[in-house]
Amino acid sequence: MPNIVKTMVVDELTREFKAAGGMLVVSFGGLTVEETENLRNALAAQGVKFRMVPNALAKLAFAEAGLEFDAQALSGNTAVAYGADEAAIHAAKIFTEKEVQKLGKVTLRAALLEGSVLGANDANALADIPDRDTMNAMLLGVISGPARSLVSVLNGLPAAIARVIQAHADDPDAVQAAEAAAPVVEDAPAEAEASAAEEAPAAEEAPAAEEAPATEEAPKAASDDEAAPDTD
């Protein structure tokens, strides 16, 4: 490849790699044209670009972009999947699908996620990370869960009240019996006060019965009678 062409390719890759928020480096072997196109289309559907790059040019472009991957990342036939921040996650999920793994023709070598360079093991682990849409749905479920429970409780209150009212309407005798059987605590003080009020006048009338000195006037009257004959 002429040097001018290499320079142009490296410059283009450098610009794209610098702008990439996520990247996945893979090695492949024996992929047919159809299999390659299927992978490319699946990645494109997630907004991920897929390019097969000679190792020498990939090494130069990574160096120009300030990316330092392990030497083993650039072995065999190399391809790079890159794009926005979640490109590495989407690519890892696609490359680890059962259909792709059955082919045994793609190996994850390294990854870039939010500015961090990852090795092969971590690159494979990206497939287990939920994407943004899934994560948002999970967070929404956590946040809205208590609210839904509160709404369910509030919605159930009118029905519960209606059931209680209906039960009273269906069996009024039972309700009256329950009310009659309930102890009336508040009436006891009133009865005690009424009883005390009735007993108080009786106690006050007792001294009137003891006014014995009024009977002493009888002898005086008798003595006056005895003195009357003497005047005759």
C-alpha positions in Angstrom: 0.0 0.0 0.0 1.5 3.3 -1.0 2.6 5.5 1.9 0.2 8.3 0.9 -2.8 5.9 1.1 -1.6 4.6 4.4 -1.3 8.1 5.8 -4.8 8.9 4.6 -6.3 5.7 6.2 -4.4 6.3 9.5 -5.5 9.9 9.6 -9.1 8.9 9.0 -9.0 6.1 11.6 -7.3 8.4 14.1 -10.1 11.0 13.8 -12.8 8.4 14.2 -11.0 6.6 17.1 -10.6 9.9 19.0 -14.3 10.7 18.6 -15.3 7.2 19.7 -16.7 6.9 23.2 -16.8 3.1 23.1 -14.8 0.6 21.1 -14.3 -3.1 20.8 -11.2 -4.8 19.2 -11.7 -8.3 17.9 -9.8 -10.9 16.0 -11.6 -13.0 13.4 -10.8 -15.8 11.0 -12.6 -17.6 8.3 -15.7 -15.3 8.2 -17.6 -15.6 5.0 -18.8 -12.5 3.1 -22.4 -13.3 4.3 -21.3 -13.7 7.9 -19.4 -10.5 7.8 -22.3 -8.6 6.4 -24.6 -10.0 9.0 -22.4 -8.8 11.7 -21.9 -5.4 10.1 -25.7 -5.0 9.8 -26.4 -6.1 13.3 -23.8 -3.6 14.6 -25.1 -0.8 12.3 -28.6 -1.3 13.8 -27.1 -0.3 17.1 -25.2 2.7 15.7 -21.9 0.9 15.8 -19.3 1.1 12.9 -17.3 -2.0 12.0 -14.0 -1.9 10.1 -11.4 -4.5 9.4 -8.0 -2.9 9.8 -4.5 -4.2 9.2 -2.6 -4.5 12.4 0.1 -2.1 11.4 -2.3 0.6 10.6 -4.5 -0.1 13.6 -1.4 0.3 15.8 -0.5 3.6 14.3 -4.1 4.9 14.5 -4.4 3.8 18.2 -1.1 5.5 19.0 -2.2 8.8 17.3 -5.5 8.6 19.2 -3.7 8.2 22.5 -5.0 4.6 23.0 -2.6 2.0 24.4 -4.0 -1.5 24.0 -2.1 -4.7 25.0 0.2 -6.1 22.3 -2.0 -9.3 22.2 -5.0 -7.2 21.2 -3.6 -6.8 17.7 -3.1 -10.4 16.7 -4.5 -12.3 13.7 -7.0 -10.5 11.5 -8.2 -7.4 13.4 -11.5 -5.6 13.3 -12.7 -2.7 15.3 -16.3 -1.9 16.3 -16.7 1.6 17.6 -19.1 4.5 18.1 -20.8 6.3 21.0 -20.3 5.5 24.7 -22.4 2.3 24.5 -20.9 1.0 21.3 -18.6 -1.4 23.2 -21.5 -2.8 25.2 -23.7 -3.3 22.1 -20.8 -4.8 20.2 -20.0 -7.2 23.0 -23.6 -8.4 23.2 -23.6 -9.1 19.5 -20.3 -10.8 19.3 -21.2 -13.1 22.3 -24.6 -14.2 20.9 -25.0 -17.9 20.6 -25.2 -17.8 16.8 -21.9 -15.9 16.6 -20.2 -18.1 19.2 -21.2 -21.2 17.4 -19.2 -20.0 14.4 -16.1 -19.8 16.6 -14.6 -17.2 14.3 -14.7 -14.1 16.5 -12.6 -13.4 19.6 -12.8 -10.3 21.8 -9.4 -8.9 22.4 -9.8 -5.5 24.1 -12.3 -2.7 24.6 -12.6 1.0 25.3 -15.4 2.3 27.6 -15.7 5.9 28.7 -12.0 6.5 28.3 -10.8 3.3 30.1 -8.9 0.6 28.2 -10.1 -2.9 29.0 -8.4 -6.3 28.5 -10.0 -9.4 27.0 -11.7 -10.6 30.1 -13.3 -7.2 30.8 -14.3 -6.9 27.1 -16.2 -10.1 27.3 -17.8 -9.0 30.6 -19.3 -6.0 28.8 -21.9 -8.3 27.3 -23.5 -8.6 30.8 -23.9 -4.9 31.3 -27.5 -3.6 30.7 -27.7 -0.9 28.0 -29.1 2.5 28.7 -32.7 1.7 27.8 -32.7 -1.4 30.0 -31.1 0.5 32.8 -33.6 3.4 32.5 -36.4 0.9 32.6 -34.9 -0.8 35.8 -34.5 2.6 37.5 -38.0 3.6 36.6 -39.4 0.4 38.1 -37.5 1.0 41.3 -38.6 4.7 41.6 -42.2 4.1 40.6 -42.7 0.9 42.6 -43.5 2.7 46.0 -45.7 5.2 44.2 -47.7 2.4 42.6 -48.1 0.7 46.0 -49.4 3.9 47.5 -51.9 4.4 44.6 -53.1 0.8 45.1 -53.7 1.4 48.8 -55.5 4.7 48.1 -57.6 3.1 45.4 -58.6 0.3 47.8 -59.9 2.6 50.5 -63.2 3.5 48.9 -63.9 -0.2 48.2 -63.1 -1.1 51.8 -65.4 1.6 53.2 -68.2 0.5 50.8 -67.8 -3.1 52.0 -68.2 -2.0 55.7 -71.3 0.2 54.9 -72.8 -2.7 52.9 -72.2 -5.1 55.8 -74.0 -2.8 58.2 -76.9 -2.4 55.7 -77.1 -6.2 55.2 -77.2 -7.0 59.0 -78.4 -4.0 61.1 -79.4 -6.3 64.0 -75.8 -7.4 64.4 -74.6 -3.9 64.4 -77.2 -2.8 67.1 -76.3 -5.8 69.2 -72.7 -5.0 69.0 -73.4 -1.4 70.0 -75.7 -2.5 72.9 -73.0 -4.9 74.2 -70.4 -2.2 74.3 -69.8 -0.9 77.8 -70.8 2.7 78.4 -68.0 4.2 80.4 -68.9 7.8 80.1 -72.4 7.5 81.8 -71.0 6.2 85.1 -69.8 9.5 86.5 -73.2 11.1 85.8 -75.1 8.4 87.7 -72.7 8.8 90.7 -73.3 12.5 90.8 -77.1 12.0 90.7 -76.9 9.5 93.5 -74.8 11.9 95.6 -77.2 14.8 95.0 -80.2 12.7 96.2 -78.4 11.7 99.5 -77.2 15.2 100.4 -80.6 16.7 101.4 -81.4 13.8 103.6 -78.2 14.4 105.5 -79.1 18.1 106.0 -82.5 17.3 107.4 -81.2 15.3 110.3 -80.4 18.3 112.6 -84.0 19.5 112.3 -85.2 16.3 113.9 -82.9 16.8 116.9 -84.4 20.2 118.0 -85.6 18.9 121.4 -85.5 22.2 123.3 -89.0 23.1 121.9 -90.6 20.5 124.2 -89.4 22.3 127.3 -92.2 24.9 127.0 -94.8 22.4 128.2 -93.8 22.4 131.9 -93.9 26.2 131.9 -97.5 26.1 130.7 -98.3 23.6 133.4 -96.9 25.8 136.2 -99.0 28.7 134.9 -102.1 26.5 135.3 -101.2 25.6 138.8 -100.9 29.3 139.7 -104.3 30.2 138.5 -106.3 28.7 141.5 -104.4 30.9 143.9 -106.0 34.0 142.4 -109.4 32.8 143.1 
